[in-house]
């Protein structure tokens, strides 16, 4: 099992435990509310059976609807939190890759750009650990650009390709944010599958 799978499995278990706790709490609250509603219904019953039935049914329905809404909102909030947490773990995992795997991923991003030229900028950390044959590897991806020896530390990860006034921001966070909806959908399906 890869590190990414382990992270997702850990998050899935943690999320399921939270969902179970929220569900248990919601059921307890529901039972308390139902008991209160029954007690109120019993108190009202002495005033007239038909009127009591209508009022108690309305009360029960209102409490039930409110409880279901609160339960659904708590579940959605927990899912949103867990998806955001997984998204951040994925980004941290990318940042922690060893140099070979990190720059292989950089080259995959570069391959998405097609035939372009310009100047490629990395941050200080990546510039220091840059493979010596990186220019040739970029060229194999179709990017005929020189790598700047001046770091751009506004880039947290990945690279930026500058072509005159045009910048292709291929930082990992930028690319992940561009694909955030797709990534979050995949995370959600993986974490919360039944």
Residue pairs with C-beta under 8 A, 6 or more apart in sequence:
1 9
3 93
4 90
4 93
7 86
7 89
7 90
7 93
8 86
8 187
8 190
8 191
11 82
11 85
11 86
11 89
11 191
12 190
12 191
12 192
14 82
15 78
15 79
15 82
15 191
15 192
18 78
18 82
19 75
19 78
19 79
22 71
22 74
22 75
22 78
23 71
23 75
26 67
26 70
26 71
26 74
29 67
29 70
30 63
30 64
30 67
30 71
33 63
33 66
33 67
34 60
34 63
34 64
36 63
37 56
37 59
37 60
37 63
38 56
40 56
40 59
41 52
41 55
41 56
41 59
41 60
44 51
44 52
44 55
44 56
45 52
45 56
79 188
79 191
79 192
82 191
83 184
83 187
83 188
83 191
86 187
86 191
87 176
87 180
87 183
87 184
87 187
90 176
90 183
90 187
91 172
91 173
91 176
94 102
94 105
94 157
94 172
95 156
95 157
95 172
97 105
99 129
99 131
100 131
102 126
103 130
103 131
103 134
103 137
105 172
106 158
106 159
106 170
107 137
107 138
107 141
109 158
109 159
109 170
109 172
109 175
110 138
110 141
110 142
110 143
110 159
110 161
110 170
111 141
111 142
112 170
113 141
113 142
113 143
113 161
113 168
113 170
114 142
115 142
115 143
115 144
116 142
116 143
116 144
116 145
116 161
116 163
116 168
117 143
117 144
117 145
117 163
118 145
118 161
118 162
118 163
118 164
118 166
118 168
119 145
119 146
119 147
119 148
119 161
119 162
120 138
120 143
120 145
120 146
120 147
120 148
120 159
120 160
120 161
120 162
121 148
121 150
121 151
121 152
121 155
121 159
121 160
121 161
121 162
122 130
122 147
122 148
122 151
122 152
122 155
122 159
123 151
123 152
123 153
123 154
123 155
123 156
123 157
124 151
124 153
126 155
126 157
126 159
127 149
127 151
130 147
131 137
134 147
135 145
135 146
135 147
138 144
138 145
138 147
143 161
145 161
152 160
155 171
156 171
156 172
156 173
157 171
157 172
157 173
158 170
158 171
158 172
158 173
158 174
158 175
159 170
159 171
160 167
160 168
160 169
160 170
160 171
161 167
161 168
161 170
162 168
176 183
